[in-house]
Amino acid sequence: MRLLALLFCFGWAWPLCAAAPDPAFHLYLLIGQSNMAGRGKLEDQDKQPHAQVFTLTKENTWAPAVDPIHFDKPIAGVGLGRTFGLEMAKADGKIRIGLIPCAVGGTPISRWQKGADLYEAALKRARAAMKEGVIKGVLWHQGENDSGKPETAQAYAKNLDAMIATLRKDLDAPALPVVVGQLGEFYREGANVTTVNEALQTLPKRVSHTAFIPSNGLGHKGDKVHFDAPAYREFGRRYFEAMRKLQAPPEKK
C-alpha cells in the first residue's frame, strides 16, 4: 500500500484487483443528492493530494482524492467527503481512506431503495471497492427533493430506515455506521422541510449505529440550496466527529 500511495501522488491510478482486502484500507460510501456530491467553489487547497486519502473514480480505479471527487454533473465542486477523509487520515496515520462517491444531484430517496437504479449502482461500486479494503461507514445527505410533497416527506423516515437495513444486509455489515446530516438551515423551497429534518434527526432513536449532525451556522453559496465551500469543509469535519464516535468502543463513546 505504501508503494501504491506514492504512485498516486505522482499521478498514477490504481486499478481494482482480486487481491485480499487490506484491513488498513478503510472505505466510506458517500450517497445522497447534490449536497453530498458538493457544489462549492474550488480553491487550491481542494486540489492538493494526500498520501492517505483516495477516491474511487468513475472508471472504478483509485486516484488521489482531490475535489471534485463526485462526477454526477459538470458543476460538481467542493463537497464534504474530501475533508471527512482528510480528518480520518489525520486521526490515524496507519490507515488509508478510500472514498466511494455515488451521490447524484436532484434525486429522491425512492431511487436509493433496493432495486432502484442509484442504490444498485452504489452497491456495485461499494462491492468493487471492497475487493481492496474494508467498508467502515456510510455518509448520507439527501432530502431536499423529498421535502416538496407531503406524501414523500411523510414516507421519508420509513424509506431511510429501509435503505439502511438493506444496504447493511447487502454489504454483509449488520452494524455498519451511518451518519446523516440536517438539510441546510437556509433551505426553504420544500414545503415539508421540517418533516424531513425530523426524520433525519430522530434516526438514531429508530436505527442503531447511526448518528445525526446539525447544519447550524453553515452558509449557502448564494442559491439558498447548496452549501458554500467553507460550509462543506466544516460539514465534513462534523461527519468525521460523528463517525468516530460511532466507531469507538462502547466505553469510549
TIVEXKOL-104509 format. One line per field, with one value per residue: residue number from 0; residue in three letters; x, y, z of N, C-alpha, C, O in turn. Coordinates in pm, whole numbers, always signed. Example, Ala and Ser with C-alpha at 12.3 -4.5 7.8 and 13.67 -1.06 7.14 Angstrom:
bati = (0	1)
rovo = (ALA	SER)
n_u = (+1319	+1285)
n_v = (-569	-225)
n_w = (+780	+708)
ca_u = (+1230	+1367)
ca_v = (-450	-106)
ca_w = (+780	+714)
c_u = (+1320	+1290)
c_v = (-330	+3)
c_w = (+780	+787)
o_u = (+1424	+1341)
o_v = (-332	+114)
o_w = (+846	+804)
This chain:
bati = (0	1	2	3	4	5	6	7	8	9	10	11	12	13	14	15	16	17	18	19	20	21	22	23	24	25	26	27	28	29	30	31	32	33	34	35	36	37	38	39	40	41	42	43	44	45	46	47	48	49	50	51	52	53	54	55	56	57	58	59	60	61	62	63	64	65	66	67	68	69	70	71	72	73	74	75	76	77	78	79	80	81	82	83	84	85	86	87	88	89	90	91	92	93	94	95	96	97	98	99	100	101	102	103	104	105	106	107	108	109	110	111	112	113	114	115	116	117	118	119	120	121	122	123	124	125	126	127	128	129	130	131	132	133	134	135	136	137	138	139	140	141	142	143	144	145	146	147	148	149	150	151	152	153	154	155	156	157	158	159	160	161	162	163	164	165	166	167	168	169	170	171	172	173	174	175	176	177	178	179	180	181	182	183	184	185	186	187	188	189	190	191	192	193	194	195	196	197	198	199	200	201	202	203	204	205	206	207	208	209	210	211	212	213	214	215	216	217	218	219	220	221	222	223	224	225	226	227	228	229	230	231	232	233	234	235	236	237	238	239	240	241	242	243	244	245	246	247	248	249	250	251	252)
rovo = (MET	ARG	LEU	LEU	ALA	LEU	LEU	PHE	CYS	PHE	GLY	TRP	ALA	TRP	PRO	LEU	CYS	ALA	ALA	ALA	PRO	ASP	PRO	ALA	PHE	HIS	LEU	TYR	LEU	LEU	ILE	GLY	GLN	SER	ASN	MET	ALA	GLY	ARG	GLY	LYS	LEU	GLU	ASP	GLN	ASP	LYS	GLN	PRO	HIS	ALA	GLN	VAL	PHE	THR	LEU	THR	LYS	GLU	ASN	THR	TRP	ALA	PRO	ALA	VAL	ASP	PRO	ILE	HIS	PHE	ASP	LYS	PRO	ILE	ALA	GLY	VAL	GLY	LEU	GLY	ARG	THR	PHE	GLY	LEU	GLU	MET	ALA	LYS	ALA	ASP	GLY	LYS	ILE	ARG	ILE	GLY	LEU	ILE	PRO	CYS	ALA	VAL	GLY	GLY	THR	PRO	ILE	SER	ARG	TRP	GLN	LYS	GLY	ALA	ASP	LEU	TYR	GLU	ALA	ALA	LEU	LYS	ARG	ALA	ARG	ALA	ALA	MET	LYS	GLU	GLY	VAL	ILE	LYS	GLY	VAL	LEU	TRP	HIS	GLN	GLY	GLU	ASN	ASP	SER	GLY	LYS	PRO	GLU	THR	ALA	GLN	ALA	TYR	ALA	LYS	ASN	LEU	ASP	ALA	MET	ILE	ALA	THR	LEU	ARG	LYS	ASP	LEU	ASP	ALA	PRO	ALA	LEU	PRO	VAL	VAL	VAL	GLY	GLN	LEU	GLY	GLU	PHE	TYR	ARG	GLU	GLY	ALA	ASN	VAL	THR	THR	VAL	ASN	GLU	ALA	LEU	GLN	THR	LEU	PRO	LYS	ARG	VAL	SER	HIS	THR	ALA	PHE	ILE	PRO	SER	ASN	GLY	LEU	GLY	HIS	LYS	GLY	ASP	LYS	VAL	HIS	PHE	ASP	ALA	PRO	ALA	TYR	ARG	GLU	PHE	GLY	ARG	ARG	TYR	PHE	GLU	ALA	MET	ARG	LYS	LEU	GLN	ALA	PRO	PRO	GLU	LYS	LYS)
n_u = (+81	+197	+371	+185	+51	+249	+275	+26	+53	+216	+61	-37	-283	-469	-574	-857	-814	-794	-682	-645	-852	-725	-692	-622	-709	-954	-1288	-1541	-1874	-2032	-2332	-2643	-2786	-2726	-2599	-2439	-2278	-2153	-2114	-1950	-1726	-1418	-1088	-730	-647	-818	-730	-507	-330	-338	-137	-268	-535	-783	-991	-1262	-1278	-1486	-1430	-1382	-1128	-861	-769	-592	-767	-889	-1079	-1319	-1459	-1683	-1881	-2122	-2247	-2149	-2113	-2018	-1836	-1649	-1703	-1827	-1699	-1417	-1288	-1380	-1244	-976	-967	-1012	-779	-590	-642	-547	-252	-181	-354	-529	-759	-1045	-1262	-1590	-1756	-2091	-2314	-2588	-2706	-3022	-3191	-3451	-3531	-3647	-3506	-3295	-3360	-3364	-3320	-3373	-3226	-3003	-2937	-2859	-2642	-2465	-2424	-2295	-2055	-1953	-1910	-1717	-1508	-1460	-1308	-1057	-1038	-1183	-1516	-1623	-1810	-2101	-2192	-2452	-2642	-2929	-3260	-3378	-3513	-3728	-3878	-4066	-4328	-4610	-4664	-4423	-4247	-4361	-4324	-4058	-3895	-3952	-3859	-3587	-3497	-3543	-3367	-3117	-3123	-3135	-2902	-2702	-2744	-2692	-2425	-2317	-2274	-2390	-2386	-2302	-2180	-2372	-2396	-2594	-2694	-2836	-3065	-2983	-3003	-3090	-3250	-3553	-3724	-3872	-4190	-4219	-3995	-3939	-4055	-3897	-3646	-3696	-3728	-3469	-3327	-3427	-3341	-3130	-3277	-3440	-3289	-3011	-2656	-2630	-2601	-2686	-2615	-2614	-2675	-2630	-2539	-2405	-2333	-2478	-2417	-2521	-2747	-2935	-2976	-2757	-2471	-2190	-1835	-1665	-1855	-1910	-1663	-1654	-1880	-1788	-1600	-1771	-1915	-1705	-1642	-1879	-1882	-1649	-1721	-1925	-1777	-1612	-1510	-1759	-1708	-1574	-1734)
n_v = (-121	+125	+177	+200	+428	+620	+608	+712	+978	+1072	+1081	+840	+586	+345	+38	-170	-487	-845	-908	-991	-810	-514	-466	-223	-36	+176	+207	+430	+493	+732	+876	+1010	+1329	+1641	+1798	+1619	+1539	+1783	+2124	+2337	+2621	+2572	+2579	+2628	+2475	+2260	+2097	+1960	+1663	+1393	+1164	+955	+947	+853	+823	+656	+639	+730	+534	+319	+303	+365	+683	+990	+1176	+1448	+1742	+1811	+1518	+1384	+1303	+1344	+1554	+1819	+2050	+1977	+2027	+2144	+1934	+1764	+1525	+1494	+1647	+1506	+1263	+1350	+1427	+1183	+1048	+1208	+1147	+892	+774	+531	+417	+398	+593	+528	+678	+641	+777	+833	+992	+1171	+1460	+1619	+1401	+1176	+994	+759	+655	+551	+320	-36	-218	-4	+229	+399	+301	+37	+89	+217	+10	-176	-39	-15	-282	-348	-184	-301	-517	-438	-307	-244	-196	+77	+266	+476	+774	+999	+1240	+1389	+1478	+1718	+1696	+1531	+1687	+1834	+1744	+1646	+1369	+1235	+1339	+1253	+982	+958	+884	+609	+514	+584	+430	+175	+172	+181	-61	-257	-197	-252	-526	-616	-549	-709	-622	-582	-395	-158	+168	+465	+794	+1081	+1400	+1718	+1910	+2214	+2507	+2726	+2637	+2656	+2587	+2352	+2260	+2093	+2067	+2058	+1817	+1626	+1685	+1620	+1346	+1275	+1368	+1212	+962	+813	+723	+538	+357	+160	+231	+466	+817	+1161	+1479	+1831	+2119	+2370	+2711	+2694	+2826	+2921	+2900	+3113	+3048	+2949	+2680	+2508	+2437	+2654	+2647	+2671	+2588	+2325	+2208	+2236	+2086	+1836	+1791	+1769	+1539	+1359	+1367	+1262	+1008	+891	+871	+684	+465	+417	+214	+92	+185	+418	+598)
n_w = (+0	+70	-139	-345	-259	-293	-570	-644	-568	-760	-977	-1074	-1138	-958	-1041	-967	-815	-762	-521	-170	+59	+212	+551	+656	+484	+476	+392	+274	+200	+2	-28	-164	-252	-427	-225	-98	-305	-364	-432	-405	-450	-605	-466	-438	-217	-224	-418	-355	-327	-89	+82	+208	+137	-81	-379	-538	-876	-1161	-1340	-1184	-1064	-832	-716	-625	-377	-473	-497	-762	-618	-681	-972	-1082	-1213	-1442	-1289	-1044	-743	-464	-190	+105	+147	+94	+295	+516	+472	+492	+761	+886	+808	+933	+1194	+1226	+1136	+1033	+858	+538	+353	+167	-42	-165	-397	-477	-494	-643	-789	-726	-676	-562	-258	-327	-540	-415	-297	-242	-537	-701	-939	-851	-600	-662	-830	-654	-472	-634	-690	-432	-361	-547	-461	-214	-268	-232	+14	+343	+431	+622	+690	+620	+456	+442	+272	+197	+90	+27	-216	-149	+16	-103	-137	+62	+86	+14	+200	+441	+417	+439	+665	+695	+448	+460	+678	+573	+355	+484	+625	+418	+281	+469	+493	+229	+205	+388	+651	+933	+1144	+1036	+1053	+1010	+908	+903	+771	+862	+663	+490	+692	+561	+359	+202	+2	-16	+100	+311	+470	+745	+826	+693	+804	+1071	+1048	+979	+1204	+1413	+1350	+1493	+1713	+1607	+1458	+1521	+1567	+1421	+1336	+1371	+1241	+1294	+1081	+1161	+1144	+904	+587	+263	-95	-224	-356	-185	-166	-196	+6	+78	-7	+234	+422	+344	+402	+681	+742	+663	+864	+1080	+1014	+1029	+1307	+1417	+1300	+1405	+1674	+1658	+1579	+1792	+2073	+2306	+2574	+2529	+2411)
ca_u = (+0	+281	+418	+71	+27	+349	+240	-85	+97	+283	-36	-76	-411	-457	-690	-903	-763	-859	-603	-722	-873	-631	-768	-582	-767	-1088	-1375	-1663	-1968	-2092	-2454	-2740	-2802	-2620	-2521	-2335	-2184	-2075	-2126	-1872	-1624	-1286	-971	-607	-641	-903	-668	-381	-344	-290	-84	-352	-676	-809	-1130	-1293	-1317	-1596	-1382	-1353	-986	-831	-690	-588	-895	-889	-1211	-1438	-1449	-1805	-1883	-2263	-2280	-2033	-2099	-1969	-1723	-1609	-1806	-1785	-1630	-1271	-1249	-1404	-1132	-854	-975	-993	-637	-519	-665	-475	-153	-151	-457	-561	-903	-1098	-1395	-1666	-1858	-2203	-2427	-2636	-2788	-3163	-3254	-3536	-3488	-3701	-3403	-3194	-3416	-3316	-3379	-3373	-3102	-2889	-2899	-2786	-2514	-2379	-2391	-2196	-1927	-1905	-1859	-1591	-1408	-1435	-1205	-929	-1040	-1290	-1615	-1625	-1921	-2180	-2227	-2575	-2705	-3034	-3389	-3438	-3606	-3848	-3949	-4159	-4465	-4641	-4658	-4284	-4187	-4414	-4271	-3912	-3835	-3966	-3771	-3449	-3470	-3539	-3244	-3005	-3134	-3099	-2762	-2623	-2758	-2625	-2281	-2281	-2220	-2512	-2371	-2230	-2217	-2431	-2411	-2679	-2685	-2953	-3071	-2936	-3099	-3135	-3332	-3695	-3801	-3965	-4290	-4220	-3856	-3941	-4087	-3778	-3542	-3733	-3698	-3324	-3281	-3470	-3289	-3062	-3375	-3507	-3193	-2885	-2530	-2647	-2583	-2737	-2539	-2683	-2610	-2641	-2430	-2341	-2390	-2503	-2333	-2593	-2871	-3021	-2997	-2631	-2374	-2070	-1717	-1628	-1956	-1887	-1545	-1695	-1972	-1704	-1544	-1879	-1938	-1593	-1657	-1989	-1841	-1551	-1794	-1995	-1679	-1538	-1559	-1867	-1663	-1513	-1832)
ca_v = (+0	+245	+200	+249	+566	+703	+615	+804	+1116	+1110	+1083	+708	+534	+209	-39	-272	-621	-951	-937	-988	-674	-464	-418	-85	+50	+197	+255	+502	+513	+865	+869	+1117	+1415	+1736	+1848	+1521	+1546	+1905	+2228	+2451	+2677	+2511	+2659	+2549	+2378	+2145	+2021	+1904	+1522	+1347	+1028	+853	+964	+820	+819	+563	+719	+682	+413	+219	+296	+451	+802	+1085	+1240	+1593	+1785	+1739	+1372	+1334	+1326	+1330	+1662	+1904	+2157	+1923	+2103	+2107	+1870	+1733	+1397	+1502	+1690	+1390	+1170	+1410	+1421	+1042	+1018	+1282	+1081	+764	+773	+394	+368	+472	+617	+516	+735	+583	+877	+781	+1084	+1230	+1576	+1626	+1269	+1142	+876	+641	+599	+492	+200	-160	-245	+119	+245	+456	+206	-75	+140	+239	-122	-235	+28	-49	-420	-345	-124	-392	-614	-379	-260	-285	-90	+124	+356	+539	+914	+1026	+1371	+1393	+1509	+1835	+1652	+1469	+1783	+1911	+1692	+1587	+1222	+1188	+1379	+1168	+847	+965	+806	+468	+484	+595	+312	+59	+179	+145	-204	-338	-171	-331	-668	-643	-533	-805	-541	-552	-280	-56	+303	+554	+932	+1163	+1542	+1805	+1996	+2348	+2593	+2825	+2575	+2680	+2559	+2245	+2297	+1994	+2053	+2021	+1674	+1550	+1706	+1543	+1206	+1262	+1392	+1103	+834	+734	+663	+429	+264	+158	+260	+579	+947	+1279	+1601	+1953	+2206	+2506	+2804	+2671	+2914	+2872	+2961	+3222	+2998	+2901	+2538	+2438	+2497	+2706	+2562	+2663	+2511	+2183	+2161	+2223	+1972	+1717	+1771	+1722	+1398	+1285	+1355	+1171	+873	+842	+834	+558	+358	+399	+108	+145	+256	+544	+684)
ca_w = (+0	+74	-275	-422	-218	-360	-712	-658	-554	-883	-1086	-1122	-1091	-908	-1082	-874	-843	-685	-403	-46	+108	+311	+667	+687	+382	+527	+286	+314	+90	+3	-107	-145	-370	-461	-112	-70	-417	-346	-535	-359	-539	-586	-436	-446	-108	-255	-526	-307	-290	+41	+62	+271	+105	-221	-421	-646	-992	-1243	-1409	-1081	-1027	-718	-750	-515	-351	-489	-543	-717	-622	-747	-1117	-1122	-1306	-1469	-1191	-918	-690	-329	-110	+242	+152	+99	+429	+602	+451	+547	+907	+922	+791	+1036	+1323	+1230	+1029	+989	+767	+417	+340	+32	-56	-276	-427	-556	-487	-769	-760	-762	-674	-448	-184	-394	-628	-328	-237	-303	-668	-781	-1014	-779	-495	-721	-880	-538	-419	-724	-668	-298	-365	-621	-372	-103	-309	-191	+152	+434	+446	+759	+720	+512	+474	+367	+280	+96	+148	-34	-320	-90	+101	-186	-130	+192	+86	+13	+327	+546	+399	+437	+774	+661	+335	+507	+760	+484	+277	+571	+656	+302	+249	+563	+457	+102	+225	+494	+761	+1008	+1234	+961	+1098	+911	+956	+816	+806	+851	+545	+521	+762	+464	+255	+226	-119	+11	+199	+417	+516	+886	+836	+651	+905	+1189	+1016	+987	+1341	+1502	+1301	+1596	+1803	+1536	+1399	+1596	+1497	+1330	+1400	+1301	+1271	+1254	+983	+1214	+1118	+774	+487	+127	-199	-289	-416	-78	-187	-174	+98	+14	+15	+376	+493	+313	+477	+820	+747	+658	+998	+1168	+978	+1085	+1452	+1445	+1260	+1503	+1795	+1630	+1566	+1916	+2164	+2390	+2693	+2491	+2349)
c_u = (+85	+332	+305	+41	+124	+319	+127	-39	+169	+191	-77	-214	-392	-581	-729	-847	-828	-780	-691	-737	-772	-709	-733	-632	-916	-1175	-1500	-1748	-2038	-2214	-2551	-2757	-2696	-2540	-2428	-2231	-2094	-2086	-2047	-1766	-1487	-1179	-848	-600	-720	-841	-537	-400	-286	-251	-172	-496	-700	-958	-1147	-1348	-1437	-1560	-1348	-1204	-965	-739	-685	-722	-879	-1025	-1209	-1417	-1573	-1804	-2026	-2304	-2156	-2010	-2051	-1845	-1682	-1729	-1753	-1697	-1480	-1223	-1270	-1287	-1003	-853	-956	-845	-554	-529	-587	-381	-122	-252	-460	-712	-942	-1240	-1463	-1780	-1966	-2322	-2461	-2733	-2932	-3241	-3338	-3487	-3542	-3598	-3287	-3248	-3367	-3393	-3382	-3233	-2983	-2844	-2813	-2650	-2416	-2334	-2283	-2059	-1868	-1844	-1728	-1479	-1368	-1342	-1068	-924	-1160	-1387	-1630	-1742	-1986	-2209	-2345	-2616	-2801	-3164	-3456	-3546	-3738	-3927	-4055	-4304	-4490	-4623	-4515	-4214	-4233	-4362	-4119	-3847	-3839	-3870	-3623	-3411	-3456	-3410	-3124	-3006	-3090	-2952	-2671	-2628	-2679	-2473	-2228	-2214	-2337	-2505	-2297	-2273	-2268	-2449	-2494	-2672	-2816	-2948	-3027	-3043	-3162	-3234	-3480	-3783	-3905	-4061	-4289	-4080	-3852	-3966	-3966	-3668	-3571	-3703	-3548	-3275	-3314	-3420	-3220	-3156	-3441	-3411	-3061	-2766	-2548	-2629	-2638	-2650	-2615	-2604	-2611	-2516	-2363	-2412	-2409	-2421	-2402	-2725	-2972	-3060	-2872	-2540	-2259	-1950	-1674	-1727	-1939	-1769	-1579	-1790	-1893	-1641	-1650	-1914	-1828	-1610	-1767	-1951	-1744	-1619	-1868	-1899	-1605	-1594	-1661	-1819	-1603	-1613	-1881)
c_v = (+127	+279	+256	+394	+661	+718	+713	+949	+1166	+1093	+948	+672	+388	+130	-140	-408	-720	-988	-931	-845	-637	-409	-274	+14	+63	+267	+322	+530	+647	+864	+981	+1199	+1524	+1788	+1743	+1524	+1670	+2000	+2354	+2494	+2621	+2615	+2569	+2443	+2252	+2053	+1956	+1758	+1495	+1201	+918	+852	+949	+819	+719	+643	+657	+551	+301	+195	+390	+564	+894	+1157	+1391	+1632	+1835	+1588	+1311	+1375	+1316	+1433	+1749	+2012	+2105	+2001	+2052	+2045	+1841	+1609	+1406	+1546	+1578	+1293	+1222	+1402	+1278	+1004	+1086	+1212	+951	+756	+635	+339	+451	+484	+607	+567	+678	+679	+823	+876	+1142	+1342	+1562	+1498	+1245	+1015	+748	+576	+538	+373	+76	-188	-123	+146	+295	+367	+95	-32	+160	+106	-188	-172	-5	-189	-426	-291	-220	-508	-567	-341	-308	-170	-53	+217	+413	+683	+945	+1171	+1383	+1430	+1631	+1795	+1601	+1565	+1861	+1868	+1628	+1436	+1169	+1224	+1287	+1024	+842	+878	+657	+429	+489	+471	+187	+56	+134	-6	-290	-319	-252	-480	-700	-630	-627	-733	-495	-433	-164	+84	+390	+692	+1010	+1307	+1615	+1883	+2136	+2431	+2695	+2769	+2589	+2646	+2451	+2283	+2206	+1965	+2004	+1873	+1589	+1564	+1628	+1395	+1180	+1271	+1276	+967	+754	+669	+541	+318	+273	+188	+367	+709	+1056	+1398	+1722	+2032	+2351	+2588	+2789	+2752	+2850	+2952	+3076	+3179	+2948	+2755	+2460	+2513	+2559	+2622	+2557	+2579	+2362	+2129	+2142	+2104	+1841	+1687	+1720	+1576	+1312	+1262	+1257	+1027	+814	+799	+702	+441	+328	+283	+170	+227	+391	+641	+792)
c_w = (+0	-65	-360	-387	-285	-508	-735	-658	-678	-1004	-1139	-1067	-1053	-947	-974	-914	-748	-560	-278	+4	+217	+430	+706	+581	+415	+423	+341	+190	+107	-88	-72	-271	-373	-343	-55	-182	-405	-463	-497	-459	-504	-557	-443	-338	-136	-359	-486	-266	-152	+26	+121	+220	-46	-251	-534	-764	-1064	-1313	-1311	-1062	-910	-762	-629	-499	-355	-546	-687	-722	-683	-895	-1170	-1226	-1329	-1365	-1055	-873	-554	-257	+29	+250	+168	+237	+529	+593	+510	+700	+957	+913	+899	+1172	+1337	+1111	+974	+889	+639	+411	+193	+27	-180	-310	-520	-560	-625	-737	-805	-752	-548	-380	-247	-487	-549	-250	-311	-432	-758	-837	-932	-664	-553	-776	-765	-478	-503	-704	-532	-297	-441	-534	-261	-141	-259	-43	+229	+454	+593	+792	+596	+551	+383	+385	+163	+166	+90	-136	-261	-2	+24	-177	+6	+195	+86	+144	+440	+538	+413	+544	+742	+550	+375	+587	+673	+403	+361	+599	+538	+264	+342	+530	+331	+113	+333	+610	+847	+1102	+1166	+1006	+982	+974	+854	+864	+783	+720	+587	+590	+668	+363	+289	+105	-96	+122	+321	+469	+661	+904	+800	+755	+1033	+1169	+1025	+1131	+1435	+1456	+1411	+1697	+1740	+1494	+1476	+1506	+1389	+1409	+1309	+1338	+1218	+1151	+1030	+1185	+984	+666	+351	+27	-272	-347	-313	-96	-148	-76	+18	+55	+162	+456	+468	+393	+625	+838	+745	+792	+1095	+1139	+1037	+1235	+1489	+1411	+1360	+1633	+1775	+1627	+1696	+1998	+2260	+2508	+2660	+2429	+2446)
o_u = (+49	+335	+326	+8	+87	+335	+129	-86	+181	+236	-146	-255	-309	-687	-644	-835	-907	-809	-799	-643	-738	-786	-807	-601	-995	-1140	-1558	-1700	-2096	-2201	-2543	-2745	-2585	-2422	-2345	-2111	-1975	-2069	-2072	-1721	-1446	-1178	-861	-552	-692	-893	-464	-481	-196	-324	-153	-572	-643	-1041	-1056	-1452	-1482	-1646	-1290	-1160	-1043	-642	-766	-784	-858	-1080	-1110	-1364	-1570	-1736	-2048	-2385	-2067	-1898	-2044	-1759	-1680	-1840	-1646	-1627	-1422	-1128	-1187	-1236	-927	-749	-891	-793	-459	-436	-563	-424	-45	-236	-401	-784	-881	-1330	-1402	-1890	-1937	-2423	-2374	-2832	-2961	-3347	-3301	-3410	-3489	-3602	-3194	-3190	-3332	-3515	-3393	-3134	-2874	-2724	-2708	-2553	-2298	-2218	-2190	-1958	-1747	-1738	-1638	-1368	-1252	-1303	-976	-817	-1230	-1346	-1646	-1769	-1936	-2246	-2340	-2623	-2760	-3175	-3578	-3654	-3845	-4033	-4124	-4394	-4401	-4572	-4487	-4131	-4152	-4356	-4058	-3753	-3739	-3806	-3543	-3304	-3368	-3349	-3040	-2901	-3015	-2886	-2573	-2527	-2607	-2400	-2109	-2111	-2380	-2609	-2235	-2392	-2213	-2511	-2466	-2647	-2895	-2841	-3033	-3160	-3272	-3297	-3525	-3903	-4016	-4019	-4350	-4049	-3771	-3903	-3936	-3603	-3479	-3659	-3505	-3192	-3237	-3454	-3247	-3119	-3491	-3447	-3005	-2773	-2489	-2639	-2636	-2615	-2674	-2483	-2595	-2403	-2272	-2534	-2363	-2363	-2348	-2807	-3082	-3165	-2879	-2535	-2235	-1961	-1650	-1687	-1951	-1774	-1538	-1781	-1927	-1630	-1621	-1938	-1855	-1595	-1751	-1985	-1756	-1578	-1873	-1934	-1542	-1715	-1651	-1880	-1582	-1577	-1965)
o_v = (+226	+396	+348	+474	+770	+826	+788	+1031	+1286	+1091	+941	+723	+317	+154	-189	-438	-681	-1091	-872	-767	-719	-314	-211	+133	-27	+374	+278	+583	+675	+852	+1040	+1148	+1501	+1820	+1775	+1515	+1663	+1961	+2462	+2416	+2622	+2724	+2446	+2332	+2147	+1944	+1903	+1731	+1565	+1123	+801	+762	+1023	+814	+701	+707	+547	+468	+200	+81	+484	+542	+879	+1195	+1455	+1563	+1894	+1535	+1198	+1469	+1283	+1405	+1752	+2063	+2182	+2036	+1931	+2097	+1889	+1589	+1332	+1489	+1558	+1246	+1147	+1374	+1256	+936	+1028	+1217	+905	+733	+622	+228	+559	+396	+669	+507	+669	+663	+774	+844	+1158	+1321	+1501	+1485	+1289	+938	+639	+455	+480	+330	+83	-182	-138	+92	+239	+358	+63	-107	+126	+91	-250	-243	-23	-211	-502	-345	-219	-587	-647	-344	-401	-59	-140	+243	+401	+711	+920	+1221	+1387	+1416	+1647	+1854	+1625	+1528	+1945	+1947	+1563	+1381	+1069	+1147	+1248	+953	+736	+806	+586	+324	+408	+414	+103	-49	+58	-70	-387	-413	-312	-549	-800	-695	-626	-777	-380	-375	-82	+116	+388	+704	+1005	+1334	+1580	+1918	+2172	+2427	+2745	+2845	+2540	+2673	+2458	+2333	+2237	+1852	+1919	+1809	+1491	+1466	+1577	+1327	+1075	+1191	+1246	+865	+635	+570	+452	+201	+382	+172	+358	+710	+1045	+1415	+1718	+2014	+2443	+2541	+2866	+2748	+2739	+3055	+3130	+3263	+2907	+2711	+2359	+2636	+2522	+2534	+2447	+2507	+2281	+2017	+2044	+2030	+1746	+1571	+1637	+1498	+1203	+1150	+1178	+934	+697	+700	+619	+330	+223	+257	+288	+329	+473	+754	+874)
o_w = (-64	-103	-439	-475	-328	-565	-833	-737	-700	-1118	-1241	-963	-1110	-889	-900	-1032	-662	-498	-281	-7	+302	+413	+782	+588	+386	+372	+441	+90	+212	-210	+36	-382	-325	-360	+30	-156	-433	-579	-549	-542	-388	-614	-451	-363	-78	-386	-570	-177	-106	-35	+90	+257	-126	-160	-616	-752	-1031	-1342	-1350	-1047	-890	-835	-538	-599	-252	-632	-731	-820	-732	-935	-1287	-1314	-1244	-1352	-959	-955	-530	-262	+67	+349	+247	+291	+618	+695	+572	+760	+1059	+1001	+951	+1253	+1449	+998	+879	+839	+632	+459	+107	+86	-286	-257	-629	-622	-710	-667	-908	-812	-439	-438	-222	-510	-606	-150	-429	-435	-880	-787	-941	-635	-499	-768	-776	-439	-450	-700	-518	-239	-404	-532	-217	-56	-246	+18	+187	+488	+678	+909	+484	+665	+263	+497	+47	+288	+102	-141	-316	+49	+81	-207	+61	+293	+152	+193	+525	+638	+401	+514	+759	+556	+328	+566	+696	+386	+313	+596	+557	+219	+297	+538	+326	+37	+366	+661	+835	+1136	+1234	+998	+872	+1080	+734	+982	+696	+672	+704	+552	+692	+289	+393	+106	-150	+226	+423	+507	+695	+989	+869	+790	+1097	+1261	+1073	+1175	+1526	+1517	+1423	+1760	+1810	+1493	+1492	+1384	+1282	+1531	+1187	+1455	+1110	+1135	+951	+1199	+952	+654	+326	+59	-369	-384	-350	-47	-77	-76	-96	+141	+213	+548	+560	+445	+686	+936	+817	+831	+1182	+1231	+1089	+1283	+1582	+1485	+1396	+1694	+1866	+1667	+1708	+1993	+2292	+2542	+2750	+2397	+2409)
